[in-house]
């Protein structure tokens, strides 16, 4: 009798999670610096994003006022912002943007 093979569950990467969220039109969620963030699917991102004049304003619009205020309250560094921006971009990777 052959031994049963163990199969590992497929790992979910952030990009896979973003693609799955987009397919179901659900936000992609992640936590950074103790703050919970939600990145909406592309069709649900506020139109104001098109008028953002810089990356900081764009990230603020995407994550929303409440999460942005919590992030700022954590006294982030420039490096923290760069990492948050990368996470937001990664979370929206499945959105076709």
C-alpha positions as CSV (number, residue, x, y, z in Angstrom):
1,X,0.0,0.0,0.0
2,X,1.4,3.4,-1.0
3,X,1.8,6.0,1.7
4,X,-0.5,9.0,1.3
5,X,1.3,12.0,-0.1
6,X,1.3,15.2,1.9
7,X,0.4,18.2,-0.2
8,X,1.0,21.7,1.0
9,X,-1.8,24.2,0.8
10,X,-1.0,26.8,-1.9
11,X,0.6,29.9,-0.4
12,X,-1.3,33.1,-0.9
13,X,1.0,36.0,-1.9
14,X,0.0,39.6,-1.6
15,X,-0.3,39.8,-5.4
16,X,-2.5,36.7,-5.4
17,X,-4.6,38.2,-2.6
18,X,-5.0,41.4,-4.6
19,X,-6.0,39.5,-7.7
20,X,-8.5,37.4,-5.8
21,X,-9.9,40.5,-4.0
22,X,-10.3,42.2,-7.4
23,X,-12.0,39.2,-8.9
24,X,-14.6,39.3,-6.1
25,X,-14.6,43.1,-5.9
26,X,-13.5,43.0,-2.3
27,X,-11.0,45.3,-0.7
28,X,-7.4,44.0,-0.1
29,X,-6.6,44.3,3.6
30,X,-3.3,44.4,5.4
31,X,-1.8,45.7,8.6
32,X,1.3,48.0,8.8
33,X,2.7,49.7,11.9
34,X,-0.3,48.4,13.8
35,X,-2.7,50.2,11.5
36,X,-5.3,48.2,9.5
37,X,-5.5,49.3,5.8
38,X,-8.0,48.5,3.1
39,X,-7.3,49.1,-0.6
40,X,-10.5,49.1,-2.6
41,X,-10.9,47.4,-5.9
42,X,-10.0,49.7,-8.8
43,X,-13.6,50.5,-9.7
44,X,-14.3,51.6,-6.1
45,X,-11.3,53.9,-5.7
46,X,-12.5,57.5,-5.4
47,X,-12.3,59.6,-8.5
48,X,-10.2,62.1,-6.5
49,X,-7.2,59.9,-7.1
50,X,-7.1,61.1,-10.7
51,X,-6.5,64.6,-9.3
52,X,-3.8,63.7,-6.7
53,X,-0.8,65.9,-7.2
54,X,1.7,63.7,-5.5
55,X,2.3,60.2,-4.1
56,X,1.4,61.2,-0.5
57,X,-2.0,62.5,-1.6
58,X,-2.6,59.5,-3.7
59,X,-1.9,57.0,-0.9
60,X,-4.0,59.1,1.5
61,X,-7.0,58.9,-0.9
62,X,-6.6,55.2,-1.5
63,X,-6.3,54.1,2.2
64,X,-8.9,56.6,3.4
65,X,-8.9,59.4,6.0
66,X,-9.2,57.2,9.1
67,X,-6.4,54.8,8.3
68,X,-4.3,57.7,7.1
69,X,-4.8,59.6,10.4
70,X,-3.9,56.4,12.4
71,X,-0.8,56.0,10.2
72,X,0.3,59.6,10.9
73,X,-0.4,59.2,14.6
74,X,2.1,56.4,14.6
75,X,4.8,59.0,13.8
76,X,6.1,57.2,10.7
77,X,9.4,57.9,9.0
78,X,10.0,58.6,5.3
79,X,11.0,55.0,5.0
80,X,7.8,53.9,6.6
81,X,5.8,55.9,4.1
82,X,7.8,54.4,1.2
83,X,7.0,50.9,2.6
84,X,3.3,51.8,3.0
85,X,3.2,53.1,-0.6
86,X,4.8,49.9,-1.9
87,X,2.2,47.8,0.1
88,X,-0.6,49.9,-1.4
89,X,0.8,49.5,-4.9
90,X,1.2,45.7,-4.3
91,X,-2.4,45.5,-2.9
92,X,-3.7,47.2,-6.0
93,X,-1.6,45.1,-8.4
94,X,-4.6,42.9,-9.3
95,X,-6.7,45.9,-10.1
96,X,-5.4,46.4,-13.6
97,X,-3.8,49.7,-12.7
